[in-house]
Amino acid sequence: MNSARRADAAFGAAVLTGVLFIALLGPLDRRLELVHVNDFSGVWAGPRAVLAGVSPWDAERYPTTRIALGTQESDAPILSYMPWVVVALLPLGLLPLEAAAWLWMIASMALGALALRALLRTFVPGRPLVHGALGLALFIGQPGFHAIVLGQWSLLLLAALAAAVLALRAGQSRRAAGAALAFLAKPQLFVWTALGLALPAAVDERYRRFLGYAVVLAAAVVVSAWLAFPEWFPAWLADIPARRTSRSAVLLSAFGELLGTPGRVLAIALIGAGLLLASRFVPASDPWLAIWLALSSAGAIYSWSYDQVLLFVPLTIACGVLAAAGRERALARLALAGAATLLFISPAFYAVGVARHDETFSIAIPVGFFAAIAWSLWPYRRGASLAARATRQVQPA
């Protein structure tokens, strides 16, 4: 058996172990217990209400409708999501909640596993230890199983981000733009990702085409959904931004809790420093992608620990840079440390969050990933002696 097959076998065994963990050791039972009150039930209630003739942004009628549907009791009187999300999920609204929840979970797990496998095969082929460690962390790591229990978007967004990155590297700009439409489901997670994908358009034709397609597709989706539900924006703007950004697992919240207003100023300064650091890499190179995608999680506007599933993408890309440079020990250290963090340190932070009823300080995980990736890739920054090799990695197949 060659190294590629051993890596596939290791990944398959690791993912199967994760599936058995979900099915037999509690997460599935917990998801079934929470099916009428978890986050997916709130997502499903939006399209279901539309099909029942009620606007999810009607603060008078929607809470009653949501209760009648037997779904999550939200702290907000309206739907937190935007109308293009509701339009995209109308087919799920046709299904009973239980059936829709099963479909969502199975699709999320399958697409998340396929996405990670594609990333590993592309960036770090033939390394069973790395494939097995990251495959194990996908569902057994706290962000992964937490996303499954709550019915969150994280695994689907992981698949979309991986698809966009792989299509861009292959010069398939239209496919990349199509995959990037999924970012509109939770745009707050992709602020710096969007900037990191837009800036290389000045120097790289693939990114220029991608940016054009992405802008046109996103505009078509947003405008058509806005026209279908013109009442959404005033209600959403008056309630949701302030409610959702007041507290979450982000730097602004964490430093705000610790130091008040000066802490928030410090958080903004740290994000600014991250932007300056990210700008030091060669646009459109693999180091550039890894650092900007890691920054998008570390410097998110609104995020929770289950969103840290997205860290698999920059981690795998960074490992690919080290693999291409022949730095096998550094690659193994980075991959195993990332997997160990998700398997052991993330649950510890989550346990503290449960005890405090506030998981704000889980932001330490993506900040740690960003620091580790930046440290590992610093030799490949713009102007460094190894930057030329890193730049050559992004040529289309």
Disulfide bonds with the S-S distance in Angstrom:
none
